[in-house]
Amino acid sequence: MNTKYTCTNIIIILSILTVAYMYSLVYAPSIENTSDDGFTGSVAKMNKSCLLNCTSENCTKYITDSRGKQYFISIPPSEQEHMRNCIITFWGFTHFLMYFILALLVPAFYVELFFIGVGFEIYEFYKYECHDVNDIYLNTMGILLGKFFSPFDKNF
């Protein structure tokens, strides 16, 4: 009997994806223009941070060509210039982290998780033009590492 599709596994996946969706498409856009020095301002600043910059023209061209014009949903594109040379954004890191945790907890779903990640990027492309091809790479790395380190996976 295949125990992959248990209620617990489905609830884990849906819960994490729901929290991520609510955070990234509801909460984060509502605080992107916040300038206070409290918790909300700190979260907004962190969301707009760059973790790894590139320095070459080829790298910058790749990022420009593979990232949507509206990387942050509620900030005008003219105010997003600081992300032009950023290879890995905080957002990208959260993609990696979320898929790492998902694959760590439910490693049998690694294929489904990959397609969920690609599907979400397609959704972002058509709905918000805030897609980033690097997110697919980061999702995949998170899935593979989560599956590799999962104590629940006996096949890797």
N, C-alpha and C positions, 0 to 999 in steps of 0.2 A: 504494500500500500504506500502511495506517495504522500508523505507528510509535509510536503513543501507548502501547500496551500492551506495551512491551518489558520484558524481565526486569529490566533495570536500574531502570526507573521503578517497577516494582512493589516491588522490593527497597528502594528509597529510602523509599517511602511506608510500607511495613510496618515497616521498621527504626525510623523516627522515631516512628510511632504506638505501637510496642511499648515503646520507651524511655519515652515519655510515659505510657503506661498503667501500666507498672511503677513509675515514679516517683510518679504521682499516686494510685494505688490500693493500692500496696504499701509503698513506702519512706516517703513523706510521712506517712501515717497512723501509721506505727510510731514516728515521731519527734515528733509533734505535741505531746506532753506533756513533752518533754525540756526540762530547765532548765539544762543544763551550759553553760559558757562557751566550749566548743570549737567545732569545725566543725559538728557535728550540731546544737548549740544555736543557732548562727548561722543555719543553714538553716531550722530550725523557726521561729525568730523572723521571718525574711524571708518565709516562707510565710504567716504570719499578719498581714502588714503591709498597710496601706491606702495606695494611691498617690494616690487622689483622693477627698476627702470631699465630701459635699453638705451644704448648710446649711438648705435649705428643708424644710418639712413635706411638700410634694408629692413632693419627691425621696425623702425618707425613706420615705414611703408606697409609692412605686413600687418601691423596693429591697425593702422588707418583703414586698410582694405578689409580686414576681418571683423571689425567692430562696428556696431550700429552707430548712426549719427546721434542718437539720443541714449547714450550709455546710462545716464541717470534720468529716470522718467520725468521728474518735475523740475529739473534744472535746464535752462536754455542751453543749447549746444555751444553757444559762444562762451559760456562760463565753465566749460568742461575741458578747456585746453590743457589743464594740468595733467590730464590722463592720456594725452597724445603719445607720450613715450613710455607708458606704463605697461609692462608685460604681464605682471600679476598684480591685480588690484585686490583690495580687501574682499570685494564681492567674489572674485575668482577663488580666493582662499576659502570662502565660506562654501562655495560649490564643492571644492575638494573635501572639506571637512564633513559636510552633510553626507556625501556619497560614501566616504570612508566609514562613517558611523553606521549608515544603512547596511553596507556590505559586511561590516563587522558583526552586526546583529542578525542579519538574515542573508548569509552568503549565497544561499541557493538561488536567490533572485538576481544574481549579478547581470544576467542578460536582460531581464526586464528592467532593471535599474538603468542600464545603459540606454535603452530605448525611451524610457521616461525622461532621462536627461536630454536626449536629442529632441524629443517631442517638445519639451519645455522651451528649448532654444528656438525651435521653429515657431512656437506660439509667441515668444518674445519678439521675433523678427517681424511677424505679421501684425501683431497687436500694438506693440510699443516702439519698434525699431531700436530696442535696447539690447540686442543680442551681442554675443561675443563668442567667436569660434573657439577661443582659448578655453571657454567654459566646458566645452565638450571634452577637450584634452584633460582638463583638471578633474572633471567628473569621472572620466575613465581611470585616471591614476588613483583617485580615491576609491573607486570600486575594486580595482585590482589589489591595492594595498590592504583595504579592509577585508577582502576575501582571503588574502594571504595570511593576515594576522588573526583571523576569526577563530575563536576556540570552538565555534559551532560547525566548522567546515572540515570534513574528513576527506575531501577529494582534491585538495590543492597541495 
